[in-house]
């Protein structure tokens, strides 16, 4: 394995890990904010849950793009 291939593999692994960590932090922040919002205004629970789910789906989509790019780099290097 050449040094360039090793660096590309390491970059793909680090990129996939960062994508997963970023998604975890984002979903945690959404959950915390939604919990606080619902506890302060229980009557707005439906609107808060809808906004929370939409934001969570968008964050998961970005994380999925990061993982797909990392997988493409892995297959391109081999």
PyMOL commands that set and color helices and strands:
alter all, ss='L'
color gray80, all
select helices_A, chain A and resi 3-40+42-77
alter helices_A, ss='H'
color red, helices_A
deselect
rebuild
show_as cartoon
